[in-house]
Amino acid sequence: MGNIVAIVGRPNVGKSTLFNRIMGDRKAIVDDFSGVTRDRHYGKAEWQTREFVLIDTGGYVPDSEDLFEAAIRQQVKIAIQEADLLLFMVDAQTGVTDLDSTFADLLRRSKKPVLLVANKVDNFESSLNAAEFYSLGFKELHEISSASGSGTGDLLDEIIKLLPAEDLVETEEVALPKIAVLGRPNVGKSSLVNALLGEDRNIVTEIAGTTRDAIHSHYNLYGKELILVDTAGIRRKKKVEEDIEFYSVMRSIRALEDCDVAVLVIDANVGLDQQDLNLVNLAVKNSKGLMVVVNKWDLVEKDTKTARTFELAIRERLRPFDDVPVLFISAIEKQRIFKVVEDALKVYENRSRRIATHELNDFFKNVIDAYPPPSVKGKFVKIKYITQLPGKTPKFAMFCNLPQYINDSYKRYLENKLRENYDFNGVPIQIFFRKK
């Protein structure tokens, strides 16, 4: 990944606000207190037909023993190593702080190009105050207001000048499968993503609610390429107390709505609960591919029947949509984690499967002859023609004389026969009955 620009600095100087301003969308969560951004947050930005990758980072606090601030420090250091250009953001309204001076020393040692950016320059007085940041030892100072957008155009012009031109060759972007990792808090979603990527891409602690943004990562290993989306844990609405957590949950739901396949991670010690079923229903409602991953399987006492019994219990709770892959893993021990990718891509393939109209009609003729639609009030339903509708997901239209008399049980019979003959494992199927 080339042309990487990282926004760095101490907490609460407006890094995420600038990230959102450049991206043109509220992709990073912003609030008025420090520590909101924890993971590195990526996005693709464009300015004057030139593209670059922008990284939002958490606020850097040196020598802190706080669990999250220590993890954020590590994430910021990784972002500095990855970046081609660093935007060192400071707060013009606060002035130079000890944290700014310490962080400036760290950036100078990195040997990376640095643009010093004074944020919150909203008037002439704050512009005069910003001059003191020259004491940090950088040649140029860019004054902006990320909240209003003032000065960001000039900053973007300078970014484009400093990025290596040879890396800015325009290529046609290939749409990659988007796999969202979802579930309740503390079931091991970030641990799974980190294990798959082979790096600590997302912060992991034992505290529920560590991940707040939906974090996109490019996975390209062992001949398989896709976008992995780590999401915040989703709890029942009445347990969501902070505004921050509310927006985190909303982003997770949006990640589900935007993905191709949802990987539902559950804790082997807890099993499938109602909130998990709510996510399943949301995935089905949005016609997303689905698989269930049972994490922390290494912590379960088991015999030869344990996995089978556990799987049957899951499928029983998933009814009527129980035709989904169920996989038992340990993210910490890296047991069967790459099978998650294989199964998710298989579900992605199933979701885009198309069946020729003549093949469908030949198949369903035998199915319907074996068990015709039951008569209603002395009237007989005759299904005359079947076709798959265009679209990204499996949808079928069945034309008949009396579509209003097709009941749910017969509809499930037809869907089950379709699943038995064709591989739609992990994929919701929609069947519509229309009058012919």
Secondary structure, DSSP 8 states (H G I E B T S, - for coil): --SEEEEE-STTSSHHHHHHHHHTS--S---SSTT---S-EEEEEEETTEEEEEEE-----TT---HHHHHHHHHHHHHHHH-SEEEEEEETTT---HHHHHHHHHHHHHT--EEEEEE---SHHHHHHHGGGGGG--S-EEE-BTTTTBTHHHHHHHHHHHS-GGG----------EEEEEESTTSSHHHHHHHHHTS--S---SSTT---S-EEEEEEETTEEEEEEE------GGG--SHHHHHHHHHHHHHHHH-SEEEEEEETTT---HHHHHHHHHHHHTT-EEEEEEE-GGGS---TTHHHHHHHHHHHHHTTS--S-EEE-BTTTTBSHHHHHHHHHHHHHHHT----HHHHHHHHHHHHHHS----BTTB---EEEEEE-SSSS-EEEEEES-GGG--HHHHHHHHHHHHHHS--TT---EEEEEE-
